[in-house]
């Protein structure tokens, strides 16, 4: 695709706090598509959901909590997938046609994470913000991607809702880790955005090359898993441990 310059996307599992980045970009004059919901997701989402299912056909489940995504990095990307992504992003006018839109444009919807390998190949020059949150906080609330089967991705069957969410978190974390990183890539923890906003925004401003607005933040969103655990909720799984160590979570 021949793209307008200045394109940005935010990836990260649902409930990782990506709405904070979408709202920050919108407040900073970046056109995040239209219409948007209160979470800053670009709507309507159906074409993106369908694109997720197209990619999932080429994911090999190895059993347990292991998947093989290697084919995604070399195979021809199906035209069906590309057409769906074009349809989803139509309001961004990526290939020109609307001079009234600002040059800085982007989008956010958590399901972009499920198709990240092919998004990175279709859009190798754009800027990627990978949003991270303590997985224990991520799985306290429900999200559309909790059941990967809904997007055509197999995993060990379970009726345990929290375990489904945890597996979804691991799948998306492992998928991002298994994908060759694009040229312009930054990783941001929600905890740093909330508790060290100025420092974190300075990093993002240097990465994006534009000044960013300061939006209100809520420190109480950090560490919700502690109260959840005190009330008997299960929010820690052993397979979280490597990622938690990597990102500095206790």
C-alpha positions in Angstrom: 0.0 0.0 0.0 1.1 3.6 -0.7 0.4 5.2 2.6 0.0 8.7 3.9 3.0 9.5 6.2 2.7 9.8 10.0 0.6 6.7 10.6 0.5 5.3 14.1 -1.2 2.2 15.6 -1.5 1.1 19.3 -1.5 -2.6 20.0 -2.0 -4.5 23.3 -4.5 -6.9 24.7 -7.9 -5.6 25.8 -7.9 -4.0 29.2 -4.2 -3.2 29.0 -5.0 0.5 29.0 -4.7 1.2 25.3 -7.6 3.7 25.5 -5.3 6.1 27.4 -3.0 6.2 24.5 -5.8 6.6 22.0 -7.3 9.4 23.9 -3.8 11.0 24.2 -3.3 10.9 20.5 -6.7 12.3 19.7 -6.2 15.1 22.2 -2.8 15.8 20.5 -4.4 16.3 17.0 -3.8 12.8 15.6 -6.9 11.7 13.6 -7.8 8.3 15.1 -10.5 7.5 12.5 -14.2 7.8 12.8 -16.4 7.0 14.5 -14.7 6.1 17.9 -16.3 4.6 20.9 -15.6 5.7 24.5 -12.5 3.4 24.6 -11.0 5.2 21.6 -11.6 2.1 19.3 -12.1 2.8 15.7 -15.6 1.5 14.6 -17.2 -0.4 13.0 -15.0 -3.3 14.1 -16.5 -6.2 12.1 -14.0 -6.1 9.2 -11.1 -6.3 11.8 -12.8 -9.2 13.6 -13.1 -11.0 10.2 -9.5 -10.3 9.4 -8.5 -11.9 12.7 -10.3 -15.1 11.7 -8.6 -15.1 8.3 -5.2 -15.0 9.9 -6.2 -17.6 12.5 -6.6 -20.2 9.7 -2.8 -20.2 9.4 -1.9 -20.5 13.1 -0.8 -24.0 14.1 -1.7 -25.1 17.6 0.9 -27.4 19.0 -1.1 -28.4 22.0 -1.1 -27.0 25.5 -0.2 -23.3 25.5 2.1 -23.5 22.4 1.3 -22.2 19.0 3.4 -21.9 15.8 3.1 -18.6 13.9 6.1 -19.1 11.7 4.1 -19.5 8.5 2.7 -16.0 9.0 6.0 -14.4 8.5 6.7 -15.8 5.0 3.5 -16.8 3.3 1.6 -14.6 0.9 -0.9 -12.5 2.8 -4.3 -13.4 1.4 -6.1 -10.7 -0.6 -9.1 -11.3 1.6 -7.2 -10.1 4.6 -5.8 -7.0 2.9 -9.3 -6.1 1.6 -10.7 -6.4 5.1 -8.0 -4.2 6.6 -8.6 -1.6 3.9 -12.3 -1.7 4.7 -11.7 -1.3 8.4 -9.3 1.6 8.0 -11.3 3.4 5.3 -12.0 6.5 7.3 -8.3 7.1 7.7 -7.9 7.7 3.9 -4.5 6.0 4.1 -3.8 6.4 0.3 -4.9 10.0 0.2 -8.1 11.6 -1.1 -9.0 13.9 1.8 -6.8 16.9 2.3 -8.8 18.1 5.2 -7.4 15.3 7.4 -4.2 15.9 9.4 -1.1 14.1 8.3 -0.8 12.4 11.6 -3.4 9.6 11.6 -3.8 6.3 13.5 -6.0 3.7 14.9 -6.5 1.6 18.0 -8.5 -1.5 18.6 -7.2 -4.4 20.8 -7.9 -7.0 18.1 -5.1 -5.4 16.0 -2.8 -7.5 18.3 -4.3 -10.7 17.0 -3.3 -9.8 13.4 0.0 -8.0 14.3 2.2 -10.3 12.2 0.4 -9.3 9.0 -0.2 -5.7 10.0 3.6 -5.4 10.5 4.2 -6.8 7.0 1.5 -4.6 5.4 2.6 -1.4 7.2 6.4 -1.8 7.8 7.1 1.9 8.0 4.4 3.1 10.5 4.9 3.7 14.2 3.9 1.0 16.6 3.1 1.5 20.3 2.9 -1.7 22.2 0.9 -1.1 25.4 1.6 -3.4 28.4 -0.2 -3.8 31.7 0.3 -6.2 34.7 -1.5 -9.3 33.5 -3.1 -9.8 36.8 -4.9 -6.4 36.3 -5.6 -7.3 32.7 -7.7 -10.4 33.5 -9.8 -8.9 36.3 -12.2 -7.5 33.7 -13.8 -9.2 30.7 -13.0 -8.4 27.0 -14.2 -9.6 23.7 -11.0 -11.5 23.1 -11.3 -13.6 26.3 -12.4 -16.6 24.3 -9.9 -17.1 21.5 -12.2 -19.7 19.9 -14.4 -16.8 18.9 -11.6 -15.7 16.6 -10.8 -19.2 15.3 -7.8 -19.8 17.6 -7.7 -23.2 19.3 -6.5 -23.6 22.9 -7.0 -26.1 25.8 -10.8 -26.2 26.5 -11.8 -24.8 29.9 -15.0 -23.4 31.5 -12.9 -21.3 33.8 -13.4 -17.7 32.7 -10.4 -16.3 34.4 -8.2 -19.1 32.9 -9.6 -18.2 29.5 -8.6 -14.6 30.0 -5.2 -15.6 31.2 -4.6 -17.9 28.1 -5.8 -15.1 25.8 -3.2 -12.8 27.5 -0.4 -15.3 27.1 -1.3 -16.0 23.5 -1.2 -12.4 22.5 2.0 -11.7 24.5 3.7 -14.7 22.8 2.4 -13.7 19.4 3.9 -10.3 19.7 7.2 -11.7 20.9 7.3 -14.2 18.0 6.8 -11.5 15.4 9.8 -9.6 13.9 9.6 -6.1 15.1 8.9 -3.3 12.7 11.4 -0.4 12.3 9.5 2.0 14.5 8.6 0.2 17.7 8.2 1.3 21.3 6.9 -0.5 24.4 5.0 1.4 27.1 3.7 0.1 30.5 0.4 1.5 31.6 1.8 1.7 35.1 4.5 4.1 33.9 2.0 6.2 31.9 -0.1 6.6 35.1 2.6 7.0 37.7 5.3 8.6 35.7 3.3 10.4 33.1 5.8 13.2 32.2 8.7 10.9 31.8 6.7 8.4 29.7 5.2 11.1 27.5 8.7 12.5 26.9 9.7 9.1 25.6 6.6 8.9 23.4 7.1 12.5 22.1 10.7 11.6 21.0 9.4 8.5 19.3 6.5 10.1 17.5 8.1 13.4 16.8 5.1 15.5 18.0 4.0 17.1 21.2 1.5 15.2 23.2 -1.4 16.4 25.3 -1.6 15.5 29.0 -4.9 13.7 29.8 -6.2 13.0 33.4 -4.9 9.7 34.8 -6.3 7.6 37.6 -3.7 6.0 39.9 -6.3 3.7 41.4 -6.3 1.6 38.2 -2.9 0.3 39.1 -2.8 -2.8 41.3 -6.5 -3.6 41.2 -5.5 -7.3 41.3 -4.6 -6.9 45.0 -8.2 -6.1 46.0 -9.5 -8.8 43.6 -7.2 -11.4 45.3 -8.3 -10.2 48.8 -11.9 -10.9 47.7 -11.0 -14.4 46.5 -10.3 -13.7 42.8 -7.7 -15.8 41.0 -5.5 -13.5 38.9 -2.1 -15.1 38.9 -1.0 -18.1 36.8 2.5 -19.6 36.6 2.7 -19.0 32.9 2.6 -15.2 33.6 6.0 -15.4 35.4 8.4 -14.9 32.4 6.6 -11.8 31.1 6.1 -10.4 34.6 9.9 -10.7 35.1 10.6 -9.1 31.8 8.5 -6.1 32.5 9.4 -5.6 36.1 6.2 -6.7 37.8 6.6 -8.3 41.3 
